Amino acid sequence: MPESGVKQAIQALSARHMSNSTRRPINIPIRVVPVVQHEPDHEGHQHSDDACCAHDDDCCAPGGLLTAPQAAPQPAPDGTSKVRFRIDKMDCPTEERLIRNRLEPMTGVVRLDFNLLARELTVFHQLESTLVLEAALTELDMAPRLLEAGQRAAPLPEALPLHDKLQLAAAGLAALGAEALHWQMGEEQTWGVALMAGLAVAMAGGPTLKKGWIALRHFTLNIYFLMTLAVTGAVLIGNWSEAAMVIVLFAIAEAIEAVSLERARKAVQSLSALAPDTAMVWRQAQWQSSEVAHIAEGDTIMVRAGERIALDARVLKGQAAVNQAPITGESMPVDKQPGDSVYAGTIVSDGVIEAQVTATAGHSTLARIAAAIQEAQAQRAPTQRFVDQFARYYTPAVVVLALLVALLGPWLIGGSTSHWVYQALVLLVIACPCALVVSTPVTVVSGLAHAARQGILIKGGVHLEQGRLIKAVALDKTGTLTKGRPVLTDVVPLQRVNAQHALRLAASLEQRSSHPIAQALVEAWRESDPHGALWPVEQFDVLPGLGIKGRLQDQEWQLGNHRLVEGLGLCSPELEARLETLELQGKTAFVLMDSQGPVAVLAMADTARPESRQAIDALKQLGVRAVMLTGDNQATAQHIAQQLGIEDVRGNLLPGDKLTAIEKLVAEHGAVGMVGDGVNDAPALARATVGIAMGAAGTATALETADVAIMDDDPIKVAQFIRLSQATSRVLKQNIALALGIKAVFLALALAGQATLWMAVFADMGASLLVVFNGLRLLRARV
């Protein structure tokens, strides 16, 4: 948003050249009027966000000014079609690797995008028919279901239904029976132990053994193949009871992991489930309940107290307090009145409103947020890419080591062949990097979901991880650190009238205008005198480039800028001094005059947000340098910066200058964040390490442009994002250390001949559960 936009609007009624003075104007408390200004683009045009996308195709088209290549979701490859599958049996990186190994070598398959939590696979292809894909997935026993474009998948089944719980419990009892019989009777009850163990394996091991056979057929080394090999080997060397207990423990651990992952899945799904399925809509001269899918843009809906708003809309009638926390993370309800925007998924706390729908169900702000998180899950974070690459070498290396142990152990160390074959089987179970691989997506998705709850939309794990690296943050001034609209700050009476009377005169002259200056004047007067009335204006006229004039109370009045005063020959040294004082404070002034000369000076300014100082302090506590980039003049920018504690201020910048400034900061600090409105700051947002858009709720452009979107206008959330990134990094490092550390300990025990299959299962699945639970902590982290 343009710092110069507000300034230019004010300067239409102000002087350009003022002289020195030390006299101080009178300040009066004024309420803020919600008026939005926009910065000229690179060609000098001014436009709002909506107007841009509605009327300026060149501006919003791919490759235009608003496009930020770094921030946009990864585009579909050229010349490809897209197909989505729901795969209920895919909820782990193990299945992802199996599918990749099967589909990626196929001719015509260009790219695979996985969303493990939603159990969805998106295939970009150049095939004539997708039946071959469906057949390949069915061959892998993945039970694929084709999803139509835009179709919302049905809710996922319960992670552990009652039938599975009972079957798992029965298998556990059978395995315990086999162990007890083996301990009591030893070799005398081999057939009894084998019978009980076989029953346990049949009830608990079916899915694992089937997946192991599929992995073997497709030459994939995964946990199911390794577990199948270990259990089969244990049976062949006569360890029936241990084979049964291992397969049951593995099934229990898998069940617990599935339940744990369901928590992360529900945290993300809850975002898209916030909007109700029905709404009250005005049709056929009456209010009717209708499914939101059948409500069109332009329809009128009604929402009562306690109800959720079903669609993005603009209030037509009524007033209400709306809880916007699901979208913006704001803790307090926001008052809405005619003309204000409301968002799907938010809650009317008090009051009743009628509103005109501005976006259909699939295109609401809530839907865009859900889609952005969906796409973010498909993008692998840097740590995840490293872990996946590491696992590709780690697992075969340990399998080779297991073969060497089985073959060379008896010769090099001594002991029976069966003992070393057993230790090799232990190594096979340890070989699976399941804990290592599952640790990163669970942690990243938990971080993304936590941020969304706070009104911070992060467009991918890569941006979540990069936030911790930021050493400097460049902040746009207007609309980010300031309120972004003109506010009347001073009324300085000169002669014949007092401040209140001068304000009433100025507001009366401006009462018919919709200009931001006029609205600020009228609102200021209403705040100071709620029950008073403005005087009617006669013979009203606009003085182009100078100001306005009119007749009030049988007297001629003029309200204008410095040029108007000079043109009338009324600019005295005293008046010049007062105007200079106001400009040094970062304000812009204009003069009220009657037939005898100037009677008062009124000053306008774009004031700092109350929370901006706290936001800058929070960045400093993190060791992050704050830099203000603004198109406003240096004096005005410096005045705001001093209030906020910002030392590095760069004024008079065009959008291209901001881009240059970001490049210099990147060269100096390495990692830099850029905070802007996501429209006119797009080049700088794209060049920064992490581009952060402010006030993105309801603004499609900001959601598409930035790497991170702050849904409300709270700059404090910039520091919250950095702290969350740091917390995510800590958890990722903890999980990698846990997974590798536990594996290393049991690997050493196996090589020393001291490990058992029980230990191996605990090493693998125990580590998996630890990292999953640790990653889920981010859902409730305080940052």
KAJOKA-V426571 format. One record per residue. PHI is phi in whole degrees, -180 to 180 (none if undefined). D_LAST is the distance of its C-alpha to the last C-alpha in Angstrom with 2 decimals. Layout:
phi-><PHI;PHI>
d_last-><D_LAST;D_LAST>
This chain:
phi-><none;-78;-68;-73;-62;-66;-63;-65;-63;-71;-69;-65;-119;-130;-88;-100;-125;-133;-105;-79;-166;-118;-77;-108;-78;-94;-97;-130;-73;-131;-88;-76;-106;-74;-122;-108;-116;-129;-83;-60;-80;-67;-105;90;-90;-111;-158;-88;-60;-68;-63;-60;-75;-86;-125;-126;-63;-65;-69;-102;-70;-53;90;-80;-61;-80;-81;-116;-56;-66;-91;-67;-58;-60;-73;-69;-59;-60;75;-114;-107;-122;-137;-113;-124;-95;-125;-65;-96;-115;-143;-150;-57;-63;-67;-59;-65;-63;-67;-59;-62;-87;-91;-59;-73;-69;-65;99;-89;-100;-153;-120;-116;-109;-126;-66;-67;-87;56;-123;-124;-111;-114;-96;-144;-128;-95;-75;-141;-91;-62;-66;-67;-62;-66;-64;-68;-66;-61;-83;61;-98;50;-74;-132;-72;-108;-70;-58;80;-73;-87;-66;-66;-56;-69;-67;-59;-61;-140;-66;-60;-60;-67;-62;-66;-65;-68;-65;-64;-64;-63;-65;-65;-65;-63;-63;-63;-65;-62;-64;-67;-68;-82;-103;64;-75;-71;-116;-59;-68;-67;-63;-63;-65;-63;-65;-61;-63;-63;-65;-64;-80;-105;-100;-52;-60;-66;-67;-67;-67;-65;-67;-63;-64;-63;-64;-107;54;-116;-87;-133;-62;-70;-65;-67;-66;-61;-65;-67;-66;-62;-64;-63;-66;-64;-94;92;-89;-62;-64;-71;-60;-65;-66;-64;-68;-70;-60;-64;-66;-65;-63;-63;-64;-64;-64;-64;-65;-65;-65;-63;-62;-64;-62;-67;-62;-79;-65;-62;-65;-82;-95;-72;-78;-69;-84;-130;-152;-85;-125;-84;-143;52;63;-158;-84;-130;-82;-140;-66;-63;-65;-101;-98;-100;-62;100;-67;-106;-116;-123;-130;-101;-58;89;-99;-87;-79;-83;-143;-61;-156;-121;-64;-102;-137;89;-133;-158;-93;-117;-83;-98;-54;-61;-103;-105;78;-67;-81;-107;-60;-111;-72;-119;-140;-50;101;-81;-90;-128;-122;-58;92;-85;-120;-80;-79;-155;105;-133;-131;-113;-141;-94;-66;-109;-154;-73;-56;-79;-123;-74;-57;-61;-64;-68;-63;-60;-65;-65;-68;-59;-68;-63;-68;-78;-93;-79;-73;-55;-62;-64;-64;-64;-63;-62;-66;-62;-64;-64;-98;-65;-63;-60;-63;-71;-63;-62;-62;-63;-62;-65;-62;-65;-85;-100;-56;-61;-78;-83;-113;100;110;-75;-64;-62;-63;-77;-64;-62;-64;-66;-63;-60;-63;-62;-68;-66;-64;-72;-89;-57;-61;-67;-73;-77;-66;-75;-65;-64;-65;-65;-65;-62;-65;-63;-67;-62;-63;-62;-64;-91;81;-120;-97;-105;-87;154;-62;-62;-75;-62;-76;-71;-56;-69;-85;-63;-110;-146;-124;-94;-119;-65;-82;-73;86;-109;-94;-115;-76;78;-152;-69;-130;-70;-110;-142;-128;-110;-70;-104;-166;73;-138;-94;-62;-66;-67;-62;-65;-65;-63;-64;-65;-64;-62;-96;-64;-88;-91;-99;-64;-53;-61;-63;-64;-64;-64;-64;-67;-63;-66;-64;-67;-80;-144;-61;-102;-81;-121;-81;-82;-67;-106;-116;54;-70;-152;-97;-103;-52;76;-124;158;-139;-149;-176;-108;-126;53;62;-142;-80;-133;-134;-131;-157;-92;-62;-64;-64;-64;-65;-64;-88;70;-114;-90;-83;-57;-64;-66;-57;-64;-66;-65;-63;-59;-66;-66;-63;-89;80;-113;-121;-117;-142;-119;-99;-135;-111;-67;-95;133;-62;-119;-163;-115;-114;-120;-120;-158;-96;-90;-70;-66;-60;-89;-66;-62;-63;-64;-67;-61;-64;-65;-63;-63;-84;78;-102;-81;-98;-128;-97;-115;-148;-86;-76;-69;-63;-64;-64;-62;-64;-63;-67;-61;-63;-65;-98;83;-95;-94;-98;-123;-128;-105;58;-102;-84;-52;-67;-67;-64;-61;-63;-62;-64;-62;-67;-66;-63;-64;-84;-111;93;-118;-134;-101;-121;-113;-151;-94;82;-117;-73;-94;-55;-60;-69;-62;-70;-77;-65;-58;-133;-93;-120;-97;-96;59;-84;-59;81;-111;-61;-61;-64;-64;-85;-86;-88;-76;-131;-119;-85;-70;-108;-104;-92;-69;-59;-72;-65;-67;-62;-61;-65;-64;-65;-62;-65;-64;-62;-62;-61;-66;-59;-65;-60;-67;-65;-65;-62;-62;-72;-64;-65;-61;-64;-61;-76;-65;-64;-62;-65;-66;-84;79;-109;-92;-122;-62;-58;-59;-64;-64;-64;-64;-81;-75;-62;-65;-61;-65;-61;-71;-65;-62;-65;-66;-68;-59;-65;-61;-118;-67;-104;-129>
d_last-><27.79;30.61;30.48;34.26;34.56;34.06;36.09;38.91;39.12;39.46;41.91;44.32;45.25;44.81;46.66;46.11;47.90;47.57;48.95;47.71;47.23;45.53;46.01;42.95;42.44;41.61;38.09;37.66;34.57;34.12;32.02;30.32;32.18;30.30;32.18;30.81;32.38;32.31;33.06;36.28;35.93;37.69;41.02;40.55;40.07;37.68;36.24;33.49;31.17;33.30;36.55;35.68;35.18;38.06;40.65;39.82;40.06;40.19;36.95;34.95;36.91;35.64;36.08;36.00;33.88;31.03;30.77;28.12;29.23;26.13;23.91;26.37;26.46;28.95;32.31;35.07;37.65;40.77;43.54;41.61;41.21;38.20;38.35;35.70;36.20;34.55;34.86;34.26;34.96;32.36;28.98;28.69;28.98;32.39;33.77;32.27;34.17;37.31;37.22;36.62;39.55;41.72;40.92;40.10;43.66;45.20;47.05;45.47;41.89;39.79;36.12;34.12;30.63;29.05;26.49;26.49;24.28;26.55;29.51;30.77;32.69;33.60;36.69;37.87;41.58;45.07;46.90;49.61;48.43;45.26;47.38;47.39;43.59;43.72;46.50;44.66;41.59;43.96;45.69;42.41;42.22;39.02;40.41;39.37;39.50;39.88;37.55;39.06;37.41;34.75;35.27;32.38;32.74;33.59;31.04;30.75;32.78;31.36;30.14;32.57;35.36;37.68;40.49;38.46;37.26;40.91;42.15;39.57;40.50;44.19;43.63;41.86;44.86;47.28;45.49;45.48;49.17;49.97;48.32;50.14;53.44;53.03;52.36;55.28;57.91;57.02;59.20;61.52;59.25;58.12;58.94;57.16;54.01;54.27;54.73;51.68;49.52;50.79;49.89;46.30;45.99;47.49;45.08;41.81;42.60;43.94;40.89;40.10;43.73;44.14;41.11;42.42;45.78;44.27;42.30;45.55;47.47;45.03;44.72;40.98;39.60;36.88;35.97;38.51;41.32;40.55;40.30;43.53;45.24;44.13;45.28;48.52;49.18;48.61;51.13;53.62;53.65;54.03;50.57;50.55;48.48;45.77;45.67;45.19;42.44;40.56;40.71;39.63;36.69;35.65;35.98;33.95;31.14;31.26;31.15;28.08;26.34;27.44;26.02;22.64;22.60;23.63;20.33;18.55;21.51;21.37;17.70;18.90;22.30;21.05;20.06;23.71;25.13;23.87;27.01;30.18;33.22;35.62;35.99;38.78;40.61;43.72;46.63;50.36;50.13;47.90;44.36;43.93;41.23;40.52;38.34;35.78;37.26;40.48;39.07;39.73;38.34;40.13;40.57;39.77;37.50;37.00;33.91;34.18;31.85;29.67;30.13;27.89;28.96;30.43;30.61;29.55;32.07;33.22;34.25;38.05;38.76;37.07;33.97;30.91;27.40;25.18;21.78;20.13;16.74;17.79;18.27;16.26;13.44;15.19;15.27;18.88;21.96;23.63;27.40;29.45;33.09;35.72;34.67;30.91;29.15;27.59;25.79;26.51;24.31;23.52;25.14;27.83;27.04;30.27;33.33;35.15;35.06;37.26;35.75;37.11;35.42;34.18;33.00;34.21;32.16;31.61;30.62;28.19;24.74;23.44;25.83;24.77;21.09;22.27;24.63;22.10;19.90;23.22;24.22;20.94;21.60;25.04;23.90;23.41;20.76;22.27;21.37;22.90;25.97;26.37;26.17;28.65;30.98;30.82;31.64;34.66;36.27;34.99;36.51;40.03;40.10;39.55;42.10;44.62;43.88;44.58;47.91;48.84;48.08;50.30;53.11;53.10;51.86;55.31;57.05;54.77;53.65;56.03;55.72;56.39;55.46;53.82;51.50;50.22;50.05;47.84;45.55;45.49;44.37;41.53;40.51;40.61;38.02;35.81;36.34;34.08;30.66;29.16;26.20;25.52;25.90;23.97;20.88;19.71;20.16;18.52;15.36;15.38;16.25;13.57;10.98;13.19;13.54;9.94;9.69;13.09;12.28;10.02;13.03;12.17;15.09;15.14;18.79;18.80;17.51;19.09;16.90;13.68;15.06;16.44;13.34;12.80;16.45;16.33;18.10;19.11;18.20;21.27;20.96;23.76;24.84;26.32;24.15;20.95;21.09;24.06;25.15;27.51;30.57;33.40;33.30;36.35;35.58;39.06;42.59;45.14;48.59;51.53;54.66;56.22;52.97;49.95;46.29;46.08;49.38;48.41;45.19;47.28;49.76;47.19;45.38;48.77;49.64;46.39;46.18;47.53;45.21;42.00;41.00;37.56;39.40;41.67;38.95;37.07;40.37;41.29;37.90;38.02;41.48;40.52;37.69;40.14;42.98;41.84;45.39;47.34;48.95;49.24;52.74;54.29;54.79;58.15;59.22;55.64;55.41;52.86;53.63;52.17;50.03;50.85;49.72;51.38;54.27;55.81;58.04;56.59;58.81;61.87;60.45;59.17;55.54;53.59;49.90;49.30;48.06;49.58;52.10;53.43;53.96;55.69;57.79;59.06;59.82;57.70;55.16;56.07;54.68;52.95;51.18;50.20;48.68;46.57;45.28;44.43;42.42;40.27;39.74;38.64;35.84;34.68;36.49;39.32;42.37;45.31;48.45;50.18;53.99;57.11;60.71;60.91;57.85;54.10;52.89;49.08;46.25;43.04;39.84;36.98;33.61;30.31;27.94;24.37;21.61;20.55;16.83;17.77;18.22;14.76;13.47;15.88;15.03;11.33;12.89;15.40;13.14;11.94;15.69;15.95;19.18;19.43;22.74;24.33;26.68;29.05;32.42;33.23;35.53;34.36;35.27;33.21;30.18;30.58;30.78;27.40;25.84;27.18;25.52;22.07;22.57;23.02;25.78;26.48;28.05;30.15;32.27;35.06;33.39;34.54;32.40;34.21;33.53;29.78;30.16;32.11;29.54;26.81;29.27;29.86;26.18;25.81;28.91;27.60;23.97;24.03;20.82;20.29;18.29;20.38;19.27;22.15;23.58;24.44;28.19;29.92;27.30;27.70;29.46;26.84;23.99;25.96;26.69;23.19;21.28;18.70;19.98;17.67;19.57;18.87;20.14;20.98;21.63;25.30;25.90;27.06;27.53;23.96;22.77;25.41;25.10;21.52;19.41;16.34;17.06;15.14;17.07;17.40;18.11;14.93;14.44;11.17;9.67;11.16;8.81;5.78;8.16;8.95;5.80;5.93;9.54;9.50;8.04;10.67;13.21;12.97;13.59;16.32;17.97;17.92;19.52;22.10;22.97;23.37;25.50;27.69;27.98;29.22;31.55;32.92;33.77;35.65;37.24;38.71;39.92;41.58;43.32;44.56;45.92;43.87;41.44;42.14;41.18;39.19;37.13;36.72;35.39;32.86;31.95;31.36;30.04;28.43;26.36;25.57;24.32;22.18;20.39;20.07;18.59;16.19;15.14;14.82;12.15;9.64;10.96;9.42;6.29;3.79;0.00>
